[in-house]
Amino acid sequence: MARTVEAHEMNMTDGVMRMRPMPGGIPLPPGGTVWLRPGGMHLMLVGPTGAFVPGGSVPLTLRFERAGTVIVELEVASAGARAPATEHQGH
């Protein structure tokens, strides 16, 4: 549903929020947890090939250096919507 997906990081520098790509991917320490969220590390879908409909889903393949690939389904929400708590917290 997008031409490509990029890992990005946002941070505050001199009072200005800046976003930069993370070409090496997102570091995930063994046994650790990494949170992807607006205003921090996130995945950006670049060059959408269709419309994203709230309530729909987008398939995404994550590639891990040692663990191979994992396919996940991302829920589409309206801009500014807050994600609900999930039973997957801690994963």
VMD Tcl script that builds the backbone (N, CA, C; Angstrom):
set m [mol new atoms 273]
animate dup $m
set s [atomselect $m all]
$s set {name element resname resid chain x y z} {
  {N N MET 1 A 0.809 -1.204 0.000}
  {CA C MET 1 A 0.000 0.000 0.000}
  {C C MET 1 A 0.847 1.260 0.000}
  {N N ALA 2 A 2.172 1.090 -0.100}
  {CA C ALA 2 A 3.078 2.236 -0.201}
  {C C ALA 2 A 4.298 1.806 -1.014}
  {N N ARG 3 A 4.923 2.778 -1.647}
  {CA C ARG 3 A 6.113 2.499 -2.448}
  {C C ARG 3 A 7.227 1.926 -1.587}
  {N N THR 4 A 7.392 2.487 -0.394}
  {CA C THR 4 A 8.426 2.016 0.528}
  {C C THR 4 A 8.052 2.403 1.954}
  {N N VAL 5 A 8.757 1.821 2.912}
  {CA C VAL 5 A 8.570 2.166 4.326}
  {C C VAL 5 A 9.934 2.557 4.870}
  {N N GLU 6 A 9.984 3.673 5.583}
  {CA C GLU 6 A 11.234 4.155 6.157}
  {C C GLU 6 A 11.117 4.270 7.667}
  {N N ALA 7 A 12.186 3.927 8.367}
  {CA C ALA 7 A 12.273 4.144 9.807}
  {C C ALA 7 A 12.715 5.593 10.021}
  {N N HIS 8 A 12.000 6.312 10.883}
  {CA C HIS 8 A 12.318 7.712 11.176}
  {C C HIS 8 A 12.354 7.919 12.676}
  {N N GLU 9 A 13.036 8.989 13.076}
  {CA C GLU 9 A 13.114 9.376 14.485}
  {C C GLU 9 A 12.842 10.871 14.586}
  {N N MET 10 A 12.056 11.253 15.560}
  {CA C MET 10 A 11.808 12.671 15.813}
  {C C MET 10 A 12.418 13.036 17.154}
  {N N ASN 11 A 12.999 14.245 17.223}
  {CA C ASN 11 A 13.508 14.735 18.495}
  {C C ASN 11 A 13.522 16.252 18.479}
  {N N MET 12 A 13.572 16.823 19.661}
  {CA C MET 12 A 13.576 18.267 19.822}
  {C C MET 12 A 15.018 18.757 19.806}
  {N N THR 13 A 15.322 19.705 18.899}
  {CA C THR 13 A 16.656 20.293 18.805}
  {C C THR 13 A 16.509 21.805 18.785}
  {N N ASP 14 A 17.071 22.488 19.769}
  {CA C ASP 14 A 16.995 23.950 19.867}
  {C C ASP 14 A 15.559 24.451 19.769}
  {N N GLY 15 A 14.643 23.750 20.430}
  {CA C GLY 15 A 13.254 24.168 20.449}
  {C C GLY 15 A 12.471 23.851 19.182}
  {N N VAL 16 A 13.080 23.104 18.263}
  {CA C VAL 16 A 12.419 22.758 17.007}
  {C C VAL 16 A 12.335 21.239 16.895}
  {N N MET 17 A 11.141 20.729 16.603}
  {CA C MET 17 A 10.979 19.293 16.408}
  {C C MET 17 A 11.543 18.936 15.031}
  {N N ARG 18 A 12.450 17.969 15.004}
  {CA C ARG 18 A 13.082 17.555 13.759}
  {C C ARG 18 A 12.879 16.060 13.554}
  {N N MET 19 A 12.689 15.689 12.284}
  {CA C MET 19 A 12.543 14.288 11.938}
  {C C MET 19 A 13.698 13.919 11.011}
  {N N ARG 20 A 14.270 12.744 11.276}
  {CA C ARG 20 A 15.355 12.285 10.411}
  {C C ARG 20 A 15.191 10.793 10.155}
  {N N PRO 21 A 15.579 10.358 8.952}
  {CA C PRO 21 A 15.517 8.926 8.646}
  {C C PRO 21 A 16.557 8.153 9.446}
  {N N MET 22 A 16.289 6.894 9.656}
  {CA C MET 22 A 17.207 5.985 10.338}
  {C C MET 22 A 17.560 4.891 9.325}
  {N N PRO 23 A 18.508 5.179 8.405}
  {CA C PRO 23 A 18.792 4.246 7.315}
  {C C PRO 23 A 19.262 2.865 7.771}
  {N N GLY 24 A 19.811 2.751 8.953}
  {CA C GLY 24 A 20.250 1.457 9.470}
  {C C GLY 24 A 19.142 0.686 10.158}
  {N N GLY 25 A 17.935 1.253 10.178}
  {CA C GLY 25 A 16.817 0.607 10.855}
  {C C GLY 25 A 16.729 1.043 12.302}
  {N N ILE 26 A 15.837 0.419 13.017}
  {CA C ILE 26 A 15.589 0.754 14.419}
  {C C ILE 26 A 16.296 -0.270 15.293}
  {N N PRO 27 A 17.231 0.171 16.144}
  {CA C PRO 27 A 17.935 -0.785 17.004}
  {C C PRO 27 A 16.982 -1.427 18.008}
  {N N LEU 28 A 17.075 -2.729 18.115}
  {CA C LEU 28 A 16.249 -3.481 19.052}
  {C C LEU 28 A 17.170 -4.357 19.886}
  {N N PRO 29 A 17.415 -3.970 21.141}
  {CA C PRO 29 A 18.332 -4.740 21.972}
  {C C PRO 29 A 17.768 -6.131 22.276}
  {N N PRO 30 A 18.623 -7.153 22.368}
  {CA C PRO 30 A 18.134 -8.507 22.689}
  {C C PRO 30 A 17.303 -8.490 23.964}
  {N N GLY 31 A 16.090 -9.025 23.875}
  {CA C GLY 31 A 15.204 -9.079 25.033}
  {C C GLY 31 A 14.602 -7.741 25.401}
  {N N GLY 32 A 14.888 -6.702 24.615}
  {CA C GLY 32 A 14.424 -5.359 24.944}
  {C C GLY 32 A 13.108 -5.017 24.284}
  {N N THR 33 A 12.626 -3.819 24.562}
  {CA C THR 33 A 11.384 -3.305 24.009}
  {C C THR 33 A 11.664 -1.982 23.330}
  {N N VAL 34 A 11.090 -1.785 22.173}
  {CA C VAL 34 A 11.173 -0.513 21.466}
  {C C VAL 34 A 9.749 -0.078 21.160}
  {N N TRP 35 A 9.421 1.155 21.512}
  {CA C TRP 35 A 8.087 1.691 21.255}
  {C C TRP 35 A 8.126 2.564 20.015}
  {N N LEU 36 A 7.231 2.308 19.077}
  {CA C LEU 36 A 7.078 3.149 17.894}
  {C C LEU 36 A 5.834 3.993 18.119}
  {N N ARG 37 A 5.995 5.316 18.013}
  {CA C ARG 37 A 4.865 6.208 18.277}
  {C C ARG 37 A 5.128 7.572 17.646}
  {N N PRO 38 A 4.064 8.333 17.408}
  {CA C PRO 38 A 4.239 9.697 16.900}
  {C C PRO 38 A 5.111 10.504 17.847}
  {N N GLY 39 A 5.961 11.335 17.297}
  {CA C GLY 39 A 6.825 12.173 18.109}
  {C C GLY 39 A 8.093 11.478 18.562}
  {N N GLY 40 A 8.297 10.239 18.168}
  {CA C GLY 40 A 9.498 9.473 18.512}
  {C C GLY 40 A 9.906 8.628 17.319}
  {N N MET 41 A 10.361 7.431 17.578}
  {CA C MET 41 A 10.681 6.528 16.469}
  {C C MET 41 A 9.376 6.030 15.866}
  {N N HIS 42 A 9.333 5.985 14.535}
  {CA C HIS 42 A 8.127 5.536 13.856}
  {C C HIS 42 A 8.477 5.037 12.458}
  {N N LEU 43 A 7.530 4.360 11.853}
  {CA C LEU 43 A 7.674 3.909 10.477}
  {C C LEU 43 A 6.833 4.823 9.602}
  {N N MET 44 A 7.425 5.333 8.516}
  {CA C MET 44 A 6.719 6.224 7.615}
  {C C MET 44 A 6.470 5.499 6.303}
  {N N LEU 45 A 5.207 5.416 5.911}
  {CA C LEU 45 A 4.843 4.826 4.633}
  {C C LEU 45 A 4.975 5.919 3.585}
  {N N VAL 46 A 5.902 5.744 2.648}
  {CA C VAL 46 A 6.225 6.762 1.653}
  {C C VAL 46 A 5.623 6.364 0.306}
  {N N GLY 47 A 4.976 7.298 -0.330}
  {CA C GLY 47 A 4.391 7.049 -1.643}
  {C C GLY 47 A 3.204 6.113 -1.589}
  {N N PRO 48 A 2.167 6.482 -0.829}
  {CA C PRO 48 A 0.992 5.611 -0.745}
  {C C PRO 48 A 0.439 5.296 -2.131}
  {N N THR 49 A -0.012 4.067 -2.303}
  {CA C THR 49 A -0.567 3.645 -3.589}
  {C C THR 49 A -2.088 3.619 -3.579}
  {N N GLY 50 A -2.694 3.982 -2.463}
  {CA C GLY 50 A -4.150 4.024 -2.344}
  {C C GLY 50 A -4.529 4.780 -1.089}
  {N N ALA 51 A -5.826 4.832 -0.841}
  {CA C ALA 51 A -6.320 5.542 0.347}
  {C C ALA 51 A -6.267 4.639 1.573}
  {N N PHE 52 A -5.941 5.229 2.709}
  {CA C PHE 52 A -5.985 4.530 3.988}
  {C C PHE 52 A -7.315 4.892 4.643}
  {N N VAL 53 A -8.136 3.898 4.908}
  {CA C VAL 53 A -9.481 4.121 5.442}
  {C C VAL 53 A -9.491 3.798 6.931}
  {N N PRO 54 A -9.874 4.791 7.790}
  {CA C PRO 54 A -9.952 4.506 9.226}
  {C C PRO 54 A -10.780 3.253 9.491}
  {N N GLY 55 A -10.252 2.397 10.358}
  {CA C GLY 55 A -10.897 1.125 10.660}
  {C C GLY 55 A -10.372 -0.010 9.799}
  {N N GLY 56 A -9.676 0.341 8.723}
  {CA C GLY 56 A -9.082 -0.677 7.855}
  {C C GLY 56 A -7.741 -1.115 8.400}
  {N N SER 57 A -7.008 -1.877 7.607}
  {CA C SER 57 A -5.685 -2.321 8.046}
  {C C SER 57 A -4.713 -2.284 6.879}
  {N N VAL 58 A -3.440 -2.285 7.227}
  {CA C VAL 58 A -2.354 -2.265 6.253}
  {C C VAL 58 A -1.376 -3.371 6.637}
  {N N PRO 59 A -1.095 -4.307 5.722}
  {CA C PRO 59 A -0.112 -5.338 6.035}
  {C C PRO 59 A 1.298 -4.745 5.944}
  {N N LEU 60 A 2.169 -5.178 6.831}
  {CA C LEU 60 A 3.540 -4.684 6.851}
  {C C LEU 60 A 4.469 -5.838 7.210}
  {N N THR 61 A 5.546 -5.970 6.465}
  {CA C THR 61 A 6.531 -7.003 6.754}
  {C C THR 61 A 7.723 -6.361 7.450}
  {N N LEU 62 A 8.011 -6.812 8.667}
  {CA C LEU 62 A 9.174 -6.341 9.424}
  {C C LEU 62 A 10.315 -7.312 9.189}
  {N N ARG 63 A 11.504 -6.786 8.930}
  {CA C ARG 63 A 12.682 -7.628 8.711}
  {C C ARG 63 A 13.670 -7.409 9.845}
  {N N PHE 64 A 13.979 -8.507 10.535}
  {CA C PHE 64 A 14.904 -8.454 11.659}
  {C C PHE 64 A 16.233 -9.064 11.239}
  {N N GLU 65 A 17.307 -8.493 11.750}
  {CA C GLU 65 A 18.649 -8.937 11.394}
  {C C GLU 65 A 18.849 -10.423 11.654}
  {N N ARG 66 A 18.393 -10.906 12.789}
  {CA C ARG 66 A 18.631 -12.309 13.159}
  {C C ARG 66 A 17.366 -13.155 13.210}
  {N N ALA 67 A 16.215 -12.537 13.368}
  {CA C ALA 67 A 14.973 -13.292 13.550}
  {C C ALA 67 A 14.174 -13.474 12.264}
  {N N GLY 68 A 14.668 -12.948 11.157}
  {CA C GLY 68 A 13.946 -13.105 9.898}
  {C C GLY 68 A 12.824 -12.098 9.751}
  {N N THR 69 A 11.736 -12.504 9.085}
  {CA C THR 69 A 10.640 -11.584 8.816}
  {C C THR 69 A 9.400 -11.942 9.634}
  {N N VAL 70 A 8.638 -10.904 9.940}
  {CA C VAL 70 A 7.373 -11.059 10.648}
  {C C VAL 70 A 6.365 -10.154 9.943}
  {N N ILE 71 A 5.219 -10.711 9.581}
  {CA C ILE 71 A 4.169 -9.913 8.943}
  {C C ILE 71 A 3.178 -9.483 10.019}
  {N N VAL 72 A 2.900 -8.169 10.050}
  {CA C VAL 72 A 1.943 -7.614 11.008}
  {C C VAL 72 A 0.864 -6.855 10.242}
  {N N GLU 73 A -0.270 -6.640 10.893}
  {CA C GLU 73 A -1.353 -5.833 10.336}
  {C C GLU 73 A -1.452 -4.558 11.168}
  {N N LEU 74 A -1.324 -3.413 10.518}
  {CA C LEU 74 A -1.437 -2.134 11.204}
  {C C LEU 74 A -2.865 -1.624 11.067}
  {N N GLU 75 A -3.456 -1.206 12.166}
  {CA C GLU 75 A -4.802 -0.637 12.126}
  {C C GLU 75 A -4.721 0.810 11.664}
  {N N VAL 76 A -5.591 1.192 10.746}
  {CA C VAL 76 A -5.644 2.573 10.258}
  {C C VAL 76 A -6.568 3.360 11.177}
  {N N ALA 77 A -6.061 4.480 11.706}
  {CA C ALA 77 A -6.849 5.359 12.572}
  {C C ALA 77 A -6.776 6.775 12.023}
  {N N SER 78 A -7.716 7.614 12.397}
  {CA C SER 78 A -7.715 9.011 11.987}
  {C C SER 78 A -6.502 9.717 12.584}
  {N N ALA 79 A -6.024 10.745 11.900}
  {CA C ALA 79 A -4.897 11.517 12.409}
  {C C ALA 79 A -5.226 12.039 13.796}
  {N N GLY 80 A -4.299 11.869 14.731}
  {CA C GLY 80 A -4.486 12.344 16.093}
  {C C GLY 80 A -5.215 11.367 16.999}
  {N N ALA 81 A -5.673 10.242 16.457}
  {CA C ALA 81 A -6.367 9.252 17.289}
  {C C ALA 81 A -5.375 8.597 18.239}
  {N N ARG 82 A -5.822 8.279 19.411}
  {CA C ARG 82 A -4.964 7.617 20.387}
  {C C ARG 82 A -5.159 6.121 20.256}
  {N N ALA 83 A -4.053 5.399 20.296}
  {CA C ALA 83 A -4.120 3.940 20.196}
  {C C ALA 83 A -4.695 3.362 21.473}
  {N N PRO 84 A -5.568 2.360 21.357}
  {CA C PRO 84 A -6.105 1.720 22.563}
  {C C PRO 84 A -5.050 0.863 23.234}
  {N N ALA 85 A -5.215 0.638 24.532}
  {CA C ALA 85 A -4.331 -0.302 25.240}
  {C C ALA 85 A -4.536 -1.666 24.610}
  {N N THR 86 A -3.504 -2.468 24.574}
  {CA C THR 86 A -3.576 -3.750 23.905}
  {C C THR 86 A -3.015 -4.858 24.779}
  {N N GLU 87 A -3.449 -6.060 24.502}
  {CA C GLU 87 A -2.929 -7.197 25.247}
  {C C GLU 87 A -1.487 -7.506 24.864}
  {N N HIS 88 A -0.967 -6.822 23.851}
  {CA C HIS 88 A 0.410 -7.077 23.405}
  {C C HIS 88 A 1.427 -6.169 24.086}
  {N N GLN 89 A 1.003 -5.412 25.070}
  {CA C GLN 89 A 1.967 -4.575 25.769}
  {C C GLN 89 A 3.031 -5.465 26.374}
  {N N GLY 90 A 4.282 -5.047 26.233}
  {CA C GLY 90 A 5.380 -5.863 26.750}
  {C C GLY 90 A 5.992 -6.771 25.713}
  {N N HIS 91 A 5.416 -6.805 24.499}
  {CA C HIS 91 A 5.976 -7.612 23.408}
  {C C HIS 91 A 6.883 -6.761 22.584}
}
mol reanalyze $m
mol bondsrecalc $m
mol representation Tube
mol addrep $m
